[in-house]
Amino acid sequence: MKAKLSTLVLTAALAVLTATYAGNAAADEGKMLGPVSKITLAADGKSATAVLKDAKTGQAVTLTITDDLTLDKFKDKRIVEGDEIRARYEKDGKNTSKSFKKAAGC
């Protein structure tokens, strides 16, 4: 009885670890630090695009931002063109932002 329970618990733990690893491998994540070159708010105000120049490569990367906190910062001019940004995003074709913050804080 104890052996069957131990086997069941071990199998369940292995399944959870496998699912977690597969989920992380499927979601390709990018990170970057650089100044904002351009911010474009959508007409409905529910999304925006921001072009950042990667400090390491010098390459321009366009990110899609949909979270309300960052959109409010764009509207209030707390984040403007020229600000140094630390961003994390999903490389899903649209480069959907997961985190978009000033590098110095705030």
CYANA upper distance limits for C-alpha pairs under 8 A (distance plus 0.5 A):
  1 MET  CA      5 LEU  CA      6.84
  2 LYS  CA      6 SER  CA      6.56
  3 ALA  CA      7 THR  CA      6.62
  4 LYS  CA      8 LEU  CA      6.63
  5 LEU  CA      9 VAL  CA      6.68
  6 SER  CA     10 LEU  CA      6.58
  7 THR  CA     11 THR  CA      6.55
  8 LEU  CA     12 ALA  CA      6.67
  9 VAL  CA     13 ALA  CA      6.67
 10 LEU  CA     14 LEU  CA      6.64
 11 THR  CA     15 ALA  CA      6.67
 12 ALA  CA     16 VAL  CA      6.83
 13 ALA  CA     17 LEU  CA      6.79
 14 LEU  CA     18 THR  CA      6.62
 15 ALA  CA     19 ALA  CA      6.66
 16 VAL  CA     20 THR  CA      6.66
 17 LEU  CA     21 TYR  CA      6.67
 18 THR  CA     22 ALA  CA      6.61
 19 ALA  CA     23 GLY  CA      6.58
 20 THR  CA     24 ASN  CA      6.76
 21 TYR  CA     25 ALA  CA      6.62
 22 ALA  CA     26 ALA  CA      6.65
 23 GLY  CA     27 ALA  CA      6.97
 24 ASN  CA     28 ASP  CA      8.05
 27 ALA  CA     90 GLU  CA      7.22
 27 ALA  CA     91 LYS  CA      8.08
 28 ASP  CA     90 GLU  CA      6.41
 28 ASP  CA     91 LYS  CA      6.02
 28 ASP  CA     92 ASP  CA      8.04
 29 GLU  CA     88 ARG  CA      7.48
 29 GLU  CA     89 TYR  CA      6.18
 29 GLU  CA     90 GLU  CA      5.10
 29 GLU  CA     91 LYS  CA      6.19
 30 GLY  CA     88 ARG  CA      6.18
 30 GLY  CA     89 TYR  CA      5.74
 30 GLY  CA     90 GLU  CA      6.61
 30 GLY  CA     91 LYS  CA      6.83
 31 LYS  CA     86 ARG  CA      8.11
 31 LYS  CA     87 ALA  CA      6.25
 31 LYS  CA     88 ARG  CA      4.98
 31 LYS  CA     89 TYR  CA      6.94
 32 MET  CA     54 ASP  CA      6.58
 32 MET  CA     55 ALA  CA      8.07
 32 MET  CA     86 ARG  CA      6.42
 32 MET  CA     87 ALA  CA      5.91
 32 MET  CA     88 ARG  CA      7.10
 33 LEU  CA     53 LYS  CA      8.48
 33 LEU  CA     54 ASP  CA      6.36
 33 LEU  CA     55 ALA  CA      6.34
 33 LEU  CA     56 LYS  CA      8.38
 33 LEU  CA     84 GLU  CA      7.57
 33 LEU  CA     85 ILE  CA      6.11
 33 LEU  CA     86 ARG  CA      5.00
 33 LEU  CA     87 ALA  CA      6.84
 33 LEU  CA    103 ALA  CA      8.06
 34 GLY  CA     52 LEU  CA      6.45
 34 GLY  CA     53 LYS  CA      5.79
 34 GLY  CA     54 ASP  CA      5.37
 34 GLY  CA     55 ALA  CA      5.36
 34 GLY  CA     84 GLU  CA      5.78
 34 GLY  CA     85 ILE  CA      5.95
 34 GLY  CA     86 ARG  CA      7.29
 35 PRO  CA     52 LEU  CA      6.13
 35 PRO  CA     53 LYS  CA      6.25
 35 PRO  CA     54 ASP  CA      8.02
 35 PRO  CA     55 ALA  CA      8.24
 35 PRO  CA     81 GLU  CA      7.94
 35 PRO  CA     82 GLY  CA      5.79
 35 PRO  CA     83 ASP  CA      5.78
 35 PRO  CA     84 GLU  CA      4.73
 35 PRO  CA     85 ILE  CA      6.35
 36 VAL  CA     50 ALA  CA      7.32
 36 VAL  CA     51 VAL  CA      6.36
 36 VAL  CA     52 LEU  CA      5.03
 36 VAL  CA     53 LYS  CA      7.11
 36 VAL  CA     80 VAL  CA      7.81
 36 VAL  CA     81 GLU  CA      5.45
 36 VAL  CA     82 GLY  CA      5.56
 36 VAL  CA     83 ASP  CA      6.20
 36 VAL  CA     84 GLU  CA      7.07
 36 VAL  CA     85 ILE  CA      7.38
 37 SER  CA     50 ALA  CA      7.97
 37 SER  CA     51 VAL  CA      5.93
 37 SER  CA     52 LEU  CA      6.16
 37 SER  CA     53 LYS  CA      7.29
 37 SER  CA     81 GLU  CA      6.01
 37 SER  CA     82 GLY  CA      6.69
 38 LYS  CA     50 ALA  CA      6.10
 38 LYS  CA     51 VAL  CA      5.66
 38 LYS  CA     52 LEU  CA      7.92
 38 LYS  CA     81 GLU  CA      6.29
 39 ILE  CA     48 ALA  CA      7.62
 39 ILE  CA     49 THR  CA      6.39
 39 ILE  CA     50 ALA  CA      4.97
 39 ILE  CA     51 VAL  CA      7.09
 39 ILE  CA     74 PHE  CA      8.49
 39 ILE  CA     80 VAL  CA      7.99
 39 ILE  CA     81 GLU  CA      7.22
 40 THR  CA     48 ALA  CA      6.02
 40 THR  CA     49 THR  CA      5.75
 40 THR  CA     50 ALA  CA      6.86
 41 LEU  CA     45 GLY  CA      6.69
 41 LEU  CA     47 SER  CA      6.83
 41 LEU  CA     48 ALA  CA      4.78
 41 LEU  CA     49 THR  CA      7.06
 42 ALA  CA     46 LYS  CA      7.16
 42 ALA  CA     47 SER  CA      6.02
 42 ALA  CA     48 ALA  CA      5.91
 42 ALA  CA     49 THR  CA      8.46
 45 GLY  CA     71 LEU  CA      8.17
 46 LYS  CA     66 THR  CA      6.80
 46 LYS  CA     68 ASP  CA      8.07
 46 LYS  CA     71 LEU  CA      8.04
 47 SER  CA     64 THR  CA      7.67
 47 SER  CA     65 ILE  CA      6.12
 47 SER  CA     66 THR  CA      5.09
 47 SER  CA     67 ASP  CA      8.13
 47 SER  CA     71 LEU  CA      7.55
 48 ALA  CA     64 THR  CA      6.40
 48 ALA  CA     65 ILE  CA      5.66
 48 ALA  CA     66 THR  CA      7.14
 48 ALA  CA     71 LEU  CA      7.67
 49 THR  CA     62 THR  CA      7.09
 49 THR  CA     63 LEU  CA      6.04
 49 THR  CA     64 THR  CA      5.12
 49 THR  CA     65 ILE  CA      6.46
 50 ALA  CA     62 THR  CA      6.14
 50 ALA  CA     63 LEU  CA      5.81
 50 ALA  CA     64 THR  CA      7.15
 50 ALA  CA     65 ILE  CA      7.99
 51 VAL  CA     60 ALA  CA      6.86
 51 VAL  CA     61 VAL  CA      6.02
 51 VAL  CA     62 THR  CA      4.83
 51 VAL  CA     63 LEU  CA      6.78
 52 LEU  CA     60 ALA  CA      6.07
 52 LEU  CA     61 VAL  CA      5.80
 52 LEU  CA     62 THR  CA      6.89
 52 LEU  CA     63 LEU  CA      8.19
 52 LEU  CA     85 ILE  CA      8.41
 53 LYS  CA     58 GLY  CA      6.22
 53 LYS  CA     59 GLN  CA      6.05
 53 LYS  CA     60 ALA  CA      4.87
 53 LYS  CA     61 VAL  CA      6.76
 54 ASP  CA     58 GLY  CA      5.47
 54 ASP  CA     59 GLN  CA      5.89
 54 ASP  CA     60 ALA  CA      6.72
 54 ASP  CA     61 VAL  CA      7.58
 55 ALA  CA     59 GLN  CA      8.48
 62 THR  CA     95 ASN  CA      7.47
 63 LEU  CA     89 TYR  CA      8.05
 63 LEU  CA     94 LYS  CA      7.41
 63 LEU  CA     95 ASN  CA      5.53
 63 LEU  CA     96 THR  CA      6.41
 63 LEU  CA     97 SER  CA      6.58
 64 THR  CA     94 LYS  CA      6.87
 64 THR  CA     95 ASN  CA      6.48
 64 THR  CA     96 THR  CA      5.33
 64 THR  CA     97 SER  CA      6.32
 65 ILE  CA     70 THR  CA      7.90
 65 ILE  CA     71 LEU  CA      7.84
 65 ILE  CA     96 THR  CA      6.76
 65 ILE  CA     97 SER  CA      5.77
 66 THR  CA     70 THR  CA      8.30
 66 THR  CA     71 LEU  CA      7.57
 66 THR  CA     96 THR  CA      8.39
 66 THR  CA     97 SER  CA      7.94
 67 ASP  CA     71 LEU  CA      6.86
 68 ASP  CA     72 ASP  CA      6.52
 69 LEU  CA     73 LYS  CA      6.93
 70 THR  CA     74 PHE  CA      6.86
 70 THR  CA    100 PHE  CA      7.36
 70 THR  CA    101 LYS  CA      8.47
 71 LEU  CA     75 LYS  CA      6.79
 72 ASP  CA     76 ASP  CA      6.52
 73 LYS  CA     77 LYS  CA      6.43
 73 LYS  CA     78 ARG  CA      5.42
 73 LYS  CA     79 ILE  CA      6.11
 74 PHE  CA     78 ARG  CA      6.72
 74 PHE  CA     79 ILE  CA      5.83
 74 PHE  CA     80 VAL  CA      7.19
 79 ILE  CA     83 ASP  CA      7.01
 79 ILE  CA    102 LYS  CA      8.02
 83 ASP  CA    102 LYS  CA      7.43
 84 GLU  CA    102 LYS  CA      6.33
 84 GLU  CA    103 ALA  CA      6.17
 84 GLU  CA    104 ALA  CA      8.21
 85 ILE  CA    100 PHE  CA      7.19
 85 ILE  CA    101 LYS  CA      6.02
 85 ILE  CA    102 LYS  CA      4.97
 85 ILE  CA    103 ALA  CA      5.54
 86 ARG  CA     99 SER  CA      8.31
 86 ARG  CA    100 PHE  CA      6.61
 86 ARG  CA    101 LYS  CA      5.95
 86 ARG  CA    102 LYS  CA      6.51
 86 ARG  CA    103 ALA  CA      5.67
 87 ALA  CA     97 SER  CA      7.65
 87 ALA  CA     98 LYS  CA      8.01
 87 ALA  CA     99 SER  CA      5.83
 87 ALA  CA    100 PHE  CA      5.06
 87 ALA  CA    101 LYS  CA      6.92
 88 ARG  CA     97 SER  CA      6.59
 88 ARG  CA     98 LYS  CA      5.93
 88 ARG  CA     99 SER  CA      5.53
 88 ARG  CA    100 PHE  CA      7.22
 89 TYR  CA     95 ASN  CA      6.29
 89 TYR  CA     96 THR  CA      5.88
 89 TYR  CA     97 SER  CA      4.72
 89 TYR  CA     98 LYS  CA      5.44
 89 TYR  CA     99 SER  CA      7.28
 90 GLU  CA     95 ASN  CA      5.85
 90 GLU  CA     96 THR  CA      5.81
 90 GLU  CA     97 SER  CA      6.99
 90 GLU  CA     98 LYS  CA      7.46
 91 LYS  CA     95 ASN  CA      5.39
 91 LYS  CA     96 THR  CA      7.58
 92 ASP  CA     96 THR  CA      7.45
101 LYS  CA    105 GLY  CA      7.67
101 LYS  CA    106 CYS  CA      8.05
102 LYS  CA    106 CYS  CA      6.89
